[in-house]
C-alpha cells in the first residue's frame, strides 16, 4: 500500500520546493521519512496537509528556535570535555603559578543541514526523464525522416526531374435543344439547364466510359501515344497493356465535370504533346455530339413514323370512298341524285299545275247545260294522260322504274358514299395536321452540342505541378504516419491495460 501511495504521489507532479517543505514539516512532526514522497505520504496518513499555508508559516517561525537548540546542544557537548581536563591539570600543577592560556573561541559555526535523500532521487529521476525525452525525440525525428521527409524528397525529385511533361487542353460545351419555351407549367423549365440535365449527364457518362476510350484508341491511337519509350515509367503504358489498364490510364488523363446550375460540361484532356491533346479533345466532342443525335433521332423517328402511317391510312380510305362514289355514278347513270330529284320534282309540279288547269277546264265544260262532248272527252283525255305522267314520275322517285333502282335508292346510296367520302376527307386532314405537328415537334426535340470554349492547347506543360504535387505528397505521407502512430499507441495502451 505504501509503494502504491508513493507511486500515486509521484504522478501528482509535485515541484522540488514542495517536496522539500514536506520533508521539513515531517521532521518537525517527529516523523522519519525515507524520501520526500514518503514524507508527503506520512503527513497525509497523519491527517496533515503538507502544503497548507499555516504549516508553512510554522516552519518559517520555528527555524530560528531550532538553530538556538542546535547551538545549545553543541555547547553542552563541548562542556564535559573541558570539565574533565581541568581536574587533571589541577592535580599535576597544584600549588604552582600557572599560565592561563586564553581559551579558544568555542562559538559553534553555522551548521549546514544535510541534504535530504529524496532530492537526489528527484534529480536522478529528472535526468532520466530528460535522457528518455531526448532519446524519444531522436527516434521521432528518425521516423519522420524515414517515413515522411525521405518519401517527400523522392516525390519532389520525380516531379521535378523525372516525370514527363503533359499538356492539358480545356474545353466547355453545353447540350442545347431547339425546344421553344411553352406556356404553362411545361414552360417553367424549358429555358433552363434542367431541361437538358439528363442529356448532359448522359454525355458525361459516355465520355468517361470504355466505349469512348476504345473509339479514341481506334481513331487516334491513344495506346500508342502513351506507350512511347520516352515517357517515364509511371505514366507509360506497357505495349501489351490490357483494356482495363488503358481505361484506368484514360480516366486519369480525361477529366469531366458537370455544373447543374449552368448546365456546362467542362472537359480537360491531357496528352504528351499539345497537338495530340487538341486532337483527343475534338474527337471526344465529336463522339458526344454523335451520341446525342443518336439518342434523339430514335424518338423523332418513332413520332414521325406513327404520324406518317396514320396519314397514309386515312388517305387510302379517302381514295377508296371517292372511287366508290365514282363507280356508283357510272353504274347508276346519275351524276347528282339531288339535281335529278329536283328536276323530276319540278316536272311533277309543272304537270300537276297543268292537271289542275285541265280539271278546272273540265269543270267549266261540265257546268254548261249542254256541254260539248268532244271537248269534254278531249279534256278528260288530257287529264288522264297528265295523271299517268305524274304517277310515272313519282314512281321513278320511290319505286323501281326499270333502272338499276329507284331514284330514292340511288340517291341514298350516293349520299352514303358521299358522307363516307367527306368523313374520310376530314380524317385525312386531321392526320395531315398531326403529321405536321409531329414534324415540328421532332424538329424541336433536336439536341446538339454548343461549344462555349474551344479546345486550344497550351504552349507550356500543364503537368506536373512540382510544388503542389510535392505538398500533396507531404500531406499524404504525414497523414499516413499520423494514422499509423495513433493506431499503434491505442493498441499498445489496450495491451498494457
C-alpha positions in Angstrom: 0.0 0.0 0.0 2.9 2.4 0.8 4.5 1.8 -2.5 1.2 2.4 -4.3 0.6 5.7 -2.4 4.1 6.9 -3.3 3.5 6.0 -6.9 0.3 8.0 -6.9 2.2 10.9 -5.2 4.8 10.8 -8.0 2.1 11.1 -10.6 0.9 14.3 -9.0 3.8 16.2 -10.5 5.0 18.0 -7.3 7.8 20.5 -7.5 11.1 20.3 -5.7 10.2 23.1 -3.4 7.0 21.4 -2.3 8.8 18.2 -1.6 11.5 19.9 0.5 8.8 21.8 2.5 7.0 18.4 3.1 10.2 16.8 4.4 10.9 19.6 6.8 7.4 19.5 8.1 7.6 15.7 8.6 10.9 16.2 10.6 9.2 18.9 12.7 6.3 16.5 13.5 8.8 13.8 14.6 8.4 11.6 11.6 11.3 9.7 9.9 10.5 9.6 6.2 12.8 7.7 3.8 12.2 10.2 1.0 10.4 13.3 0.1 7.5 11.4 -1.3 7.4 9.2 1.8 7.2 12.4 3.9 4.1 13.5 1.9 2.6 10.1 2.5 3.3 10.0 6.2 1.9 13.6 6.7 -1.2 12.7 4.8 -1.6 9.5 6.8 -1.4 11.6 10.0 -4.1 13.9 8.7 -1.8 16.9 7.9 -1.8 18.7 4.6 1.9 19.3 3.8 1.0 22.2 1.5 -1.3 24.1 3.8 -0.1 27.8 4.3 -0.5 27.6 8.1 2.0 24.7 8.3 4.4 26.5 6.0 4.3 29.6 8.3 5.1 27.4 11.3 8.2 26.2 9.6 9.4 29.7 8.9 8.8 30.8 12.6 10.3 27.6 14.0 13.6 27.8 12.2 15.4 30.3 14.5 14.3 28.3 17.5 15.8 25.1 16.0 19.0 26.9 15.4 19.2 28.0 19.0 18.5 24.5 20.2 21.2 23.2 18.0 23.8 25.7 19.3 22.9 24.8 22.9 23.3 21.2 22.1 26.7 21.8 20.6 27.9 23.8 23.7 26.7 21.1 26.1 28.6 18.5 24.1 31.8 20.5 24.4 31.4 21.4 28.2 32.1 17.9 29.7 35.4 17.6 27.9 36.7 20.9 29.4 35.5 19.9 32.9 37.4 16.6 32.7 40.5 18.2 31.6 40.5 20.8 34.3 41.0 18.4 37.4 43.8 16.6 35.7 45.7 19.8 35.1 44.9 20.9 38.6 46.3 17.7 40.1 49.5 17.9 38.1 50.2 21.6 38.6 48.8 22.1 42.1 50.3 24.9 44.1 52.4 26.3 41.2 51.6 29.5 39.4 50.1 28.6 36.2 49.9 30.3 32.9 46.4 30.8 31.8 46.1 30.4 28.1 43.3 32.3 26.5 40.5 29.9 25.7 40.0 29.4 22.1 36.8 30.7 20.5 34.4 27.8 21.1 31.5 29.5 19.4 29.9 26.9 17.1 29.8 27.9 13.4 26.8 27.7 11.2 25.7 24.2 10.7 24.7 23.0 7.2 21.7 20.9 7.1 22.2 17.6 5.4 20.7 17.3 2.0 17.6 15.0 2.0 18.0 11.8 0.2 14.7 12.5 -1.8 16.3 15.4 -3.7 19.0 13.1 -5.1 16.3 10.7 -6.2 14.4 13.6 -7.8 17.4 14.8 -9.6 18.2 11.3 -10.8 14.6 10.9 -12.0 14.7 14.2 -13.7 17.9 13.3 -15.5 16.5 10.0 -16.5 13.3 11.7 -17.8 15.4 14.2 -19.8 17.5 11.4 -21.2 14.4 9.4 -22.2 12.9 12.5 -23.8 16.0 13.2 -25.8 16.0 9.5 -26.9 12.3 9.6 -27.9 12.8 12.9 -29.7 15.6 11.4 -31.7 13.5 8.3 -32.6 10.7 10.6 -33.6 12.9 12.7 -35.8 14.3 9.5 -37.3 10.8 8.1 -38.0 9.6 11.3 -39.5 12.7 11.5 -41.7 12.3 7.8 -42.8 8.6 7.8 -43.4 7.7 11.4 -44.3 10.7 13.5 -45.4 12.5 10.9 -47.5 9.4 9.9 -49.5 8.5 13.6 -49.9 12.0 14.3 -51.3 11.7 11.3 -53.6 8.4 12.6 -54.8 9.9 16.1 -55.4 12.8 14.5 -57.4 10.3 12.6 -59.5 8.0 15.5 -60.2 10.9 18.0 -60.8 13.3 15.9 -62.9 11.8 12.5 -63.9 8.1 13.0 -64.7 7.3 13.6 -68.4 5.6 16.9 -69.0 2.0 16.7 -70.3 -0.2 19.3 -71.9 -3.9 19.7 -70.8 -6.4 21.1 -73.2 -9.6 22.5 -71.6 -13.0 23.0 -73.3 -16.5 23.7 -72.2 -19.7 22.9 -74.0 -23.5 22.5 -73.3 -26.3 20.3 -74.6 -28.9 22.6 -76.2 -32.3 21.9 -77.6 -34.5 23.5 -80.3 -37.5 23.5 -78.0 -39.2 26.8 -77.8 -40.4 27.8 -74.3 -44.0 26.6 -74.0 -46.8 28.1 -72.0 -48.0 26.7 -68.7 -46.1 24.5 -66.3 -44.0 22.9 -69.0 -42.5 26.3 -69.9 -41.1 26.9 -66.4 -38.1 24.6 -67.1 -38.0 24.9 -70.8 -35.4 27.7 -70.9 -33.2 26.4 -68.0 -30.4 23.9 -67.8 -32.7 21.4 -66.1 -34.4 20.8 -69.4 -31.3 19.1 -70.8 -29.7 17.9 -67.5 -30.5 14.3 -68.4 -28.7 14.6 -71.7 -25.8 16.4 -70.1 -25.3 13.6 -67.6 -25.6 11.0 -70.4 -22.8 12.8 -72.3 -20.6 12.9 -69.2 -21.1 9.2 -68.5 -20.4 8.4 -72.2 -17.2 10.4 -72.4 -15.9 8.6 -69.3 -16.9 5.1 -70.5 -14.9 2.3 -72.1 -16.7 2.8 -75.4 -15.3 6.4 -75.8 -11.9 5.1 -74.8 -12.0 2.3 -77.4 -13.1 4.7 -80.2 -10.4 7.2 -79.3 -7.8 4.4 -79.3 -9.0 3.1 -82.7 -9.3 6.5 -84.4 -6.3 8.4 -82.8 -4.0 5.7 -81.3 -4.4 6.5 -77.6 -2.4 3.4 -76.5 0.5 4.0 -79.0 0.7 7.7 -77.9 1.3 6.8 -74.2 3.4 3.7 -75.0 6.3 5.7 -76.3 9.7 4.7 -74.6 10.4 8.4 -73.9 7.6 8.5 -71.4 8.6 8.0 -67.7 7.8 4.6 -66.2 4.9 5.7 -64.1 3.0 7.3 -67.0 4.0 4.9 -69.7 1.6 2.3 -70.8 3.0 -1.2 -71.5 2.9 -2.3 -75.1 0.8 -5.4 -74.1 -1.4 -3.5 -71.6 -5.0 -4.8 -71.2 -8.0 -2.7 -71.9 -8.6 -2.3 -68.2 -5.1 -0.8 -67.7 -5.7 1.5 -70.7 -9.1 2.5 -69.3 -7.6 3.4 -65.9 -4.9 5.5 -67.6 -7.7 7.1 -69.7 -9.6 8.1 -66.6 -6.5 9.8 -65.2 -6.0 11.9 -68.3 -9.6 12.7 -69.3 -11.4 14.6 -66.6 -15.0 15.9 -66.9 -17.2 17.9 -64.6 -20.8 18.9 -64.9 -22.3 22.1 -63.4 -26.0 21.5 -62.9 -26.7 25.2 -62.2 -25.4 26.4 -65.5 -25.6 23.1 -67.5 -22.0 23.4 -68.6 -19.8 20.3 -69.1 -16.1 21.1 -68.5 -13.6 18.7 -70.0 -9.8 18.5 -69.6 -7.7 16.2 -71.8 -4.0 15.7 -71.1 -1.5 14.3 -73.6 2.2 14.3 -74.1 2.1 16.9 -76.9 -0.2 19.9 -77.5 -1.4 18.7 -80.9 -2.5 15.3 -79.6 -4.2 16.9 -76.7 -6.3 19.0 -79.0 -7.0 16.1 -81.3 -8.2 14.0 -78.4 -10.5 16.8 -77.2 -12.0 17.4 -80.6 -12.6 13.7 -81.2 -14.3 13.3 -77.8 -16.6 16.3 -78.5 -17.5 14.8 -81.9 -18.3 11.4 -80.3 -20.5 13.2 -77.7 -22.4 15.0 -80.4 -23.0 11.8 -82.4 -24.3 10.1 -79.3 -26.8 13.0 -78.6 -28.0 12.8 -82.2 -28.4 9.1 -82.0 -30.4 9.2 -78.7 -32.9 11.9 -80.0 -33.1 10.5 -83.6 -34.9 7.4 -82.5 -37.5 9.3 -80.6 -38.0 11.7 -83.5 -38.2 8.8 -86.0 -40.8 7.0 -83.9 -43.0 10.1 -83.8 -42.7 10.7 -87.5 -43.3 7.1 -88.4 -46.5 6.9 -86.4 -47.9 10.2 -87.8 -47.0 9.2 -91.4 -48.6 5.8 -91.1 -51.8 7.4 -89.8 -51.9 9.9 -92.7 -51.2 7.2 -95.3 -54.0 5.0 -93.9 -56.5 7.9 -93.9 -55.5 8.9 -97.4 -56.0 5.4 -98.7 -59.5 5.2 -97.1 -60.4 8.6 -98.6 -59.4 7.5 -102.0 -61.4 4.3 -101.7 -64.5 6.3 -100.7 -64.1 8.6 -103.6 -63.7 5.7 -106.0 -66.9 4.2 -104.6 -68.8 7.4 -105.3 -67.5 7.5 -108.8 -68.4 3.9 -109.5 -71.9 4.4 -108.2 -72.4 7.4 -110.5 -71.2 5.4 -113.5 -73.2 2.3 -112.7 -76.4 4.2 -112.0 -76.0 6.8 -114.6 -76.7 9.6 -112.1 -74.2 12.4 -111.8 -76.0 14.2 -109.0 -79.0 12.5 -107.4 -80.1 15.7 -105.7 -80.2 17.6 -109.0 -82.1 14.8 -110.8 -84.5 14.6 -107.9 -85.0 18.3 -108.1 -85.6 18.1 -111.9 -88.2 15.3 -111.5 -89.9 17.1 -108.7 -90.0 20.2 -111.0 -91.6 18.3 -113.8 -94.2 16.8 -111.4 -95.0 20.2 -110.1 -95.4 21.5 -113.6 -97.6 18.6 -114.7 -99.7 18.9 -111.6 -100.3 22.6 -112.4 -101.4 21.6 -115.9 -103.5 18.8 -114.4 -105.2 21.3 -112.1 -105.9 23.6 -115.1 -107.4 20.7 -117.1 -109.6 19.8 -114.2 -110.8 23.4 -113.9 -111.4 23.4 -117.7 -113.4 20.2 -117.5 -115.4 21.5 -114.6 -116.2 24.6 -116.7 -117.3 22.4 -119.6 -119.5 20.2 -117.3 -121.1 23.3 -115.9 -122.8 24.0 -119.2 -126.3 22.7 -119.7 -125.4 21.1 -122.9 -121.6 20.5 -122.8 -119.7 19.7 -125.9 -118.9 16.0 -125.6 -115.9 16.2 -127.9 -114.3 18.9 -125.9 -115.2 17.2 -122.6 -113.6 13.9 -123.9 -110.5 15.7 -125.0 -110.1 17.4 -121.7 -110.7 14.2 -119.9 -108.1 12.5 -122.0 -105.6 15.3 -121.2 -106.3 14.8 -117.5 -105.8 11.1 -117.7 -102.5 11.5 -119.5 -101.3 14.1 -117.1 -102.2 11.9 -114.1 -100.4 8.9 -115.7 -97.3 11.1 -116.4 -97.3 12.4 -112.8 -97.7 8.9 -111.5 -94.9 7.7 -113.6 -92.6 10.5 -112.5 -93.5 9.7 -108.8 -92.8 6.1 -109.3 -89.3 7.0 -110.5 -88.7 8.6 -107.2 -90.0 5.8 -104.9 -90.4 2.6 -106.9 -88.4 0.5 -109.4 -89.0 2.2 -112.7 -86.9 -0.1 -114.9 -83.5 1.2 -113.9 -80.9 -0.2 -111.6 -83.2 1.0 -108.8 -85.4 3.8 -107.8 -84.1 7.4 -107.7 -84.5 7.5 -103.9 -82.4 4.3 -103.5 -79.8 5.6 -105.9 -79.8 9.0 -104.1 -79.5 7.2 -100.7 -76.5 5.1 -101.9 -74.8 8.1 -103.4 -75.5 10.2 -100.3 -74.0 7.5 -98.0 -71.0 7.2 -100.3 -70.6 11.0 -100.3 -70.9 11.1 -96.5 -68.3 8.4 -96.2 -66.1 10.4 -98.6 -66.5 13.6 -96.5 -65.7 11.7 -93.3 -62.5 10.2 -94.8 -61.5 13.6 -96.1 -61.9 15.1 -92.6 -59.9 12.2 -91.1 -57.2 12.6 -93.7 -57.0 16.4 -93.0 -56.7 15.7 -89.3 -53.9 13.2 -89.7 -52.2 15.6 -92.1 -52.3 18.2 -89.3 -51.0 15.7 -86.8 -48.1 14.8 -89.1 -47.2 18.4 -89.5 -47.3 18.9 -85.7 -45.2 15.7 -85.2 -42.7 17.1 -87.7 -42.5 20.4 -85.8 -42.2 18.6 -82.5 -39.4 16.4 -83.9 -37.5 19.4 -85.1 -37.9 21.0 -81.7 -36.5 17.9 -80.0 -33.2 18.1 -81.8 -30.3 18.1 -79.4 -26.9 19.5 -80.3 -23.7 20.5 -78.6 -22.8 24.1 -78.4 -19.1 24.6 -77.7 -18.5 27.6 -75.4 -14.8 27.2 -75.0 -12.9 25.7 -77.9 -10.1 23.2 -77.2 -7.0 25.3 -77.6 -3.8 23.5 -76.5 -1.3 25.3 -74.1 2.2 26.3 -75.2 3.7 25.3 -71.8 3.4 22.0 -69.9 0.5 21.9 -67.6 1.7 18.9 -65.5 3.4 18.0 -63.3 2.9 20.8 -60.8 6.0 20.4 -58.8 5.2 22.5 -55.7 1.5 21.4 -55.4 2.3 17.7 -56.0 5.1 17.7 -53.5 2.9 19.4 -50.9 0.2 16.9 -51.5 2.7 14.1 -51.2 4.0 15.5 -47.9 0.4 15.8 -46.5 -0.4 12.3 -47.6 2.7 10.7 -46.1 2.2 12.8 -42.9 -1.4 11.7 -42.6 -0.4 8.0 -43.1 2.3 8.3 -40.5 0.0 10.0 -38.0 -2.7 7.4 -38.5 -0.3 4.6 -38.0 1.2 6.2 -34.9 -2.2 6.8 -33.3 -3.2 3.2 -34.1 -0.1 1.7 -32.6 -0.4 3.9 -29.5 -4.0 2.8 -29.0 -3.2 -0.8 -29.5 -0.2 -0.5 -27.1 -2.4 1.1 -24.4 -5.0 -1.6 -24.8 -2.5 -4.3 -24.5 -0.7 -2.8 -21.4 -4.0 -2.2 -19.6 
